[in-house]
Amino acid sequence: MPAAATPPVYWEDACKHLAKRDRVMRKLIPKCGNSHLKGRGDAFTTLARSIVSQQISVKAAQTVWDRFLAVVPGGAVHLKPAGVLKLQSAELRAAGLSARKVEYLNDLAQHFSTGSVHERQWAEMDDEAIVDELVAIRGIGRWTAEMFLMFHLARPNVLPLDDAGLIKGISVNYFSGEPVSRAEAREVGDAWAPFRSVATWYIWRSLEPTPVNY
């Protein structure tokens, strides 16, 4: 994963490639200055946080996350699967987690503890193979897996077609705000290859200037 202060190694080349080939990117990229995609946390922490944050506000998610870290042994310093598995469901529920999210977090911890996810091999695995591993974990869908590919593994060519912001951004920037079908969005995104993650990030910035990091 790239350090927070530095862009992914491909970022500069991606920007040049996209600006040369795409009129919208040529306009959007200079507006963002030196800002770029950033990741944070280790794999287990990143995925656990995505589960905790589902279907609640950003503020509520932060509150529940802080309470969760406070009850997990060692969580405030370094969250580990074994720490989650040591807790009873009632202890996790008391931190503000729903029964379903408790089940999801336990399943996530089990997958990491048993080696069902091949974290050490991810660098050699292609994007779809990693998505397949992640969506086998309860509570993790394709969108979450794709955000993980982009923000944790810094994969350059992810096109998250289930992301509402991407679809809206393509509508605004390429279709004058007219409704866009999934097929039309894919066609636009395919033209961004092999740097679809980078273009997606700039489309997000066209709607919301402040980056969100997952």
C-alpha positions, 0 to 999 in steps of 0.5 A: 500500500502506498504511504499516505504522503506519496501517490501510487507509483503509477499516478504521474504516468496515469495522469499524463495518459488520461489527459492525453486521451480524454477531454474530460480528464484533461480538464479535471486533473489540473483542478486537483493540484497535487492531491491523489488517492491515499490508503490507510491501515492494514488489510484486516483493519480496513475491511473491519472498518468497512463492515462497521461503517455500513448503512450508518453516517460517517459520524456514527461509524466513527463513534462505533469504531472507537467503541469497538477498538476499546473493547477488542484486546489490543485493538486500540494499538493494532487490531488483530483477528484473534482479538476479535474472536476472543470476545463474546457477541454481547461485548461487541453488541455493547459497543454499538454493533448490530447482531448482523455486523457482529456476525460479519466481523467474526466471519472476517476474523475467521477468514483471516485466522484460518488463512482462507484469504491469501493476503501474502499472495495478493501482490501476485493475484489479479483483481478478480481473484482477490474480489472472489476471495473477499466477497466470500466473506459475509458482509463484504460485497463487490463494491467494498472489495473494489474499494479495497483494491483501489485504496488498500492495494492501490490497483490502477485499473478498477472500475466500480460500476456499483458506485453511485458517485461514479455513475453520477460523475460520468452522467455530469461530465460526459452526458450533460447530466442525462441518466446513464446506463451501466453499459454506457458507464462501462464504455466510458470507463473502458476508454480509461484503461489501464488507469480506470482507478485514477480516472474514477478518483478524478470523477469523484473529485469533480462531485466532491473536492474533499477526498474520502479515504477507505 
